[in-house]
Amino acid sequence: MGHSDPRKYLMLGQSADELRGTGGFVSGIWTMTVQDGSLDGVSYYDVVRVDDWDRLVLYPAAPPGLEEHMNAWVWLLRDVSWDPDFRATAQSASAMFKIGQNQDVDGVLAINQWALLGLVQAVGGITPPEGGEPITANNLITVLERGTDLHGRAYMDLVLQGLIDEFASQSTLPGLVRLASAVLRALESKDLVFYFENSDAQNAVEDLGWAGAVEPTAGDYLYVVDSNVGWSKVDRNIEREISYVVDLSRVERPRATLNVGYTNHSGPDSPPCEPQWLNRGADYSQLVNACYWDFVRVYMSEGSRILSQSELPLPELSVSVEIGKGVPGQETGAISALHDKAVFSGLLIVPAGSSREVSLVYDLPGRVVKQDGNSVGYELLLQKQPGVRDRNVSIHLIPPDGYSVSTSSVPYALLGDGRVRLNRRLNSDESIRVSFAKDRAQGG
């Protein structure tokens, strides 16, 4: 970012409480000018006013899921974070900003409140815009919620300016190390992602895993992507789990059984689920307790063949029915392909205080298993969605008959039925590699 010539970057402030593909609904927008390795200026744009409403004909059509389930008849910057690959999101955001503000940018970055939390913790605290007690990691989220309720979206800009001032004051080595560590954690969790127009810079962040990309892989692949389509801030109350069973005994066509679970910990006084467009409150404390309307997408290895799936019927008082895109009870689960992956998508509704899950059974392409003499290798890339703090993942592998684990990149447990269990807490992308060797009793 430190060229001798000025470089301008578009920054998307995303709300992970209203989750979307690359981190959340865009609640604030800034341009940042960098020259000679230093921040030369920051300008704030109201997300409601950044688009040019007199030139809407120039904006792209909304992606299918966003159009169908939120009646987005035009695609605006506030909703740009729909695609789970940030490279696509950034290119769309850059084009929209050009239409709305007639400005070119040299790249795009996105940050959400979890990354901001880590940065505030690193600097020790910042002075709030209105004065008073410092904003710290312990009270940041509460301060942002109350400040937004009282002063509107621009309150976030005042907090950001205070944080930038603290960055500039970090002159000791321990302070710089804490700040660098916080940035690294945000990059690894994908709560801070980058896109550069410069190909060398972009290749560098892609190699480091900081580009928020849907990654290519020769082995197995799993990426669960949630998008809040209920006009609420309920994602903070959602507990997420994955159970993934892979039967490797069918080496030529391994079979996967996937259960993606959700528990909505919203309070008992939360408003009902229907209608989907129900006004769920005027302030943040009300909006975080709600029914969860989730457009869920599961990205799988290209060539996967789905054999069965959960029923995900369309509710009667849904947006899709209201605008004539669907009929009550219609199955919303669908199969498609994007970013060289097979994709399952559908609409899931999780009432407050309830749990729901999406289940899939599918055959994987044979290439996800590597056979070499008396050894069998399996590799799985799990991708973590920006804005989701973590998911509990339980993986069960059923080895081929007569084979046992020889090596594993992560700790595992052997179960009585011969399965191998690997439990993970997914807070960053993770590649898991397990090798099996033929038992000596089998003549290996």
Steps between C-alpha positions, in 0.01 A plus 500: 500500500802730543568636149664837452189611311171538690278193511133511588324202660133439564426362847175316572389499864294182538259399775554135587177513702322520163714239332564480126737298282820700555432622854177692534265772386701810409416761764778751428731594212830689498773588254856490631785675320848357555825661387862414581382227735292739712128560531439837335125538552171323579158603365167361621194430282149429624407157366149622418625800300809355333303360206371729223123454500471693175715239322356176636465370146881470494517276806515120457206274567497347847627142539218239485481420874503866600236591244272208583514519878545874563329652195823671395395624156834679464838417653632780722825540694341424837423146376821444303637234740280223361756289312715288734812573294626844601674548166159506332355719777786749470472530123124562529554754778760687296267517200205618711712767671608625158134534397391663824795732571691513168821394675745226412670302775817292505357229720236405752518377857225384734496498877237402755453566870693190609814629330433842650470340843845346468654829388348693793632236737846534345518879551352475851199725439390815320327821603128494410375778267280645773770476768476310826627155586735344241372252243668167573470145375260433790246765403562563128203305365260658751634849428463450123141378539396787726688758298339383178154509661556856627708658224444286191739314271755785497591419862716218367707753305578694819610180674717406203668840501581454869648158426715641218632765740600223741675312218710806429601529866634144521875562510634236741605157381254314729215720377587441136529124559155491665352694210667279238380188683142631505513571127638152433221336704241701308653393169512133601137505613408689180338777702737722303543423130675676211467536126751690284476611139877455483554138397824455696338621822190290435705187436684562828183520713354197322814299574475604866129410520398861571287554188178339627498272196310179441814291482579239233585154631572158358361325807168522683351842570233643730390860545171589672386857430211667686319818394251676724194591291271590792580870551634429849831494690447151639819329379677564829244274669548212256703197605631307200610137471608263224498122505679347203529124444705374204491133407838428345431127469347586162835617366379547145210725612516600870166590656450803724224563753483864607290654776519877546338600828376833636374598845339840543568628853273804465277575795144368550348845437640514146248587227353218288662374180228602259462715308862503389493879456366562853645806675702334775589808700624856496827454687786251505395324820174402331646411161747247645214287638304366208409203283788403273427510128809346345580451134747217549749387238723194516800496266629148426762339280428542132346178369313419822162333439225566752289194582265643765437830674288654773170654403514879521147617415420863425288660775168655404593846629840515334628772270523255213128418521405864552677615180382204294834322470379189685198322644442386860659163575724513194834325550778761520791255498685519169820378337731723297869557427720801571872567549578148374295347783168319528259713703188413699286797608169546677299709744512392865288651778609459864252643755628655823586233756501224236747283312488397134735319266563445131597147401660383176621163378722510194764304315838665470719479191751218522794739472460607866662167598860433402611135484869412491581135548384403849421856608188714458511877542213742567518878517219742590505879474256663742440868431388745765246770413599859582289636784431158655709481815517121492314180418528176691593232246490125561652287224464121488703303247415139420825342375517235227469143628826380649654846528600705807622855553872543438529881515270794569563875487262554794423305821250218459316233697433141398142387562385148573342454158829576327419861419750780541363813670653845463349791692585851389400852600499680168628855549721511190541301180640157576643222288474152653708208372458140611684197365399137545722194464396141441513291818780246507249226574352579158828416331619857447 
